[in-house]
Amino acid sequence: MQIVMISNASLGESARHGIGELARTLREYGVDIEESKTLGDGQDRKTILIGNVHWPLLEQLKSQNGFNVPFKKESYIIARVDGFSNDSICIIGRDDWGIEYGCFDLIEQIEALSQAEDIF
């Protein structure tokens, strides 16, 4: 299985650490990861979108899907989204720490499954 991970280019060190750990975990489960900053790479493929609340793509998906990220520092949401590709998961953090915690949360969910593709 192949997953495209698309993230906001302006993320900080803690967010990048969480994204790296998520990619490592998925690879351990036999998933081929393509990391990208280009939105077109994820069309019609399983996609994980990762960014903060100010990333324009996530702003659009938040309004289309009715997501609300709490205003508290370090908060995040993980959700399946409509309006990007057939199989998309979104991790939206209030800040870089929220993104890192969201990645760790998704890692825990993957580790609880028999196959990584079950997250979609």
Sequence and secondary structure as in RCSB ss.txt:
>XXXX:A:sequence
MQIVMISNASLGESARHGIGELARTLREYGVDIEESKTLGDGQDRKTILIGNVHWPLLEQLKSQNGFNVPFKKES
YIIARVDGFSNDSICIIGRDDWGIEYGCFDLIEQIEALSQAEDIF
>XXXX:A:secstr
 EEEEEE TT  HHHHHHHHHHHHHHHHTT EEEEES GGGGTTS EEEEEETT HHHHHHHHHHT    SSTT 
EEEEE SSS SSEEEEEESSHHHHHHHHHHHHHHHHTSSSGGGG 
